[in-house]
Amino acid sequence: MNTKTNLLIVSVALITLSSCNQPRNENSQNSEDTTMIKETTDVSATDTGVYFVNLKDGDKLKSPVVIQMGVRGMTVEPAGKVEEGKGHHHIIIDDAFIEKGQVVPMDKTHLHFGKGQTTDTLQLSPGEHTLTLQFANGVHDSYGKEWSKTISITVED
């Protein structure tokens, strides 16, 4: 086989592998959902960090807004103990990421998912909002900017 044929075979194999390992869409509408993902590492991904599974920057949505949270390179577990490579999600409404090592505040705009939840439903007022997904360890110490993702959304009437 020539070089072009080998390159084509490798490309097709990589595309096939990456499409087989995409995060699963949980389609949950329940704010009490405590679905836990034991291992969310996507072996085909080169990037690590958190991401919104079902939302993207610039989305226009109606409230309530379903949020599905993902992470690559760490494992989701409930709060309580600190284990390397493990933690849980937080959503920060209309504010930025939390510096590494700082405790994520607990208030109406800093939502904690300490049971290991990966899905929630938020009631948001109409208008523009930023949502920051922040990963933190078992005692809510932030993993910093590298483990956060901020998007802007518009909630329509």
N, C-alpha and C positions, 0 to 999 in steps of 0.2 A: 504494500500500500504506500501511496505517496504522502507527503506531509499534509496536504490539504485534506485528504481523506481521514487521516488520523485526527486532525484538528476538528473536523466535522463530527466524528464519532465521540470525542471527548466533550464537545459542546452539547450534543444531544443528551449524553449521559448526565451532565451537570444540570441541564434544564429539567430532565425527568426527575432526578433526585430532589431538586429544590422544590418542585411542585408537589411531591409526595410528602414533604415535611412542613407544609404550611400550618400555622396555628389553627386550631379548630374553632369554628364559630359556635359559641354556646347558645345563642339566641334566647337568653334569659330576660324576662321582663320583671322579675321579682326582686325588689329592693332587699328582701330578707335572704336572698340567695347567698349561701355560704359555700359555693362550689370552690373546691381547692384543686390546684394543679400541683402535683408532686414534682414534676420536672418539666420546665417550659423551655429548656434549651433546644434551639433549632440547630441541629448539627450542620445544616447547609448554610447557615447564616455566618457571615464574617463579622458582623457588628454585634456588640453586646449592648445591653441596656433595656430600658422600658419602652413600651409603645402602646398606642391605642389600637386595639384589634379592629374595631368597627368604625372608628372616626378618623377623619383627616383634617388637616389645617384648612380653614375656609368653609367647612360644612355649614349648611343652613338646615336647621332642625326645628322640630316642635317639641315643647316640653310635655311630658317628662322625657328626659334624655337617657337612653340606655348606654351605659359605658362598659366596655369590655377591656380589661387590662391585661397586658402581656409583658413578659420579661425573657430576655435571652442572656444566658451566661450566669444566672443565679437560679435558686430554687425558692418557690413561694412556700412559706410555712407560717403558722400562727405566731403572734407576738409572745414574748415571755422569756426566751433565752436567746443569747447571742451565739450564733454559729457562723463560721466563715462561709461565705458563698450563699447565705440564706437570708431571707427577710420577707417583708410584706409591703403591699402598696398603700399609698396615700394619694388622695386627689386634693389639689389646692385650687380653689376657685378664685379667679381674678387676682392672682398673685404669682410670684416667681418661685423658683426652686429654693430649697433650704441648703445652706452651706454644709459641706461634709463635716460630720461629727456633731452638728447641732441637732437638738431634739426637735422633731416636727411638732409644732403647737397643736393643741386639741381645742378647736372651736368650730363655729359654724362654717368657716371657709377652708378649714384644714381637716379633711375627712380621713379617718383611720379605718383600715380594713385588717384589723389585728386578728381576725379569725382565719385569715388566709383567703378571703374572698377575692375573686377575680372579675366579678360582675356586680354592677349596682345601677340603680335608676335614680336620676337626680331631677328634682323640680327646680327649674331655672327660670328666672324672669325673662320676658322678651328683651332682646337687645344683644349687643356684642359681649362676649365673655372669653376669658382665657381659662383653659384647663391645664394644670400642670400635674402630670403623673410623677410621683416621687417614690423611689424605693428606699426603704430604711431597714435597719436590723431589728432584732427582737425586742429592743427597748426603745425603739423609735428614733434612734440616732440616724440621721440622713446619710446616705451614701454619696450625696453631693450632686453637682451638676451632671456628671457623667452618667448618673443613674436617674435622670429626670428627662421628661419630654413635655414641652409646652406647645399647645395648639390654640388657635383662635377659632371660635365658632359663633354663629349668629342664631339666636333663638327667635323664631318668628311667632307672631300671634296666631 
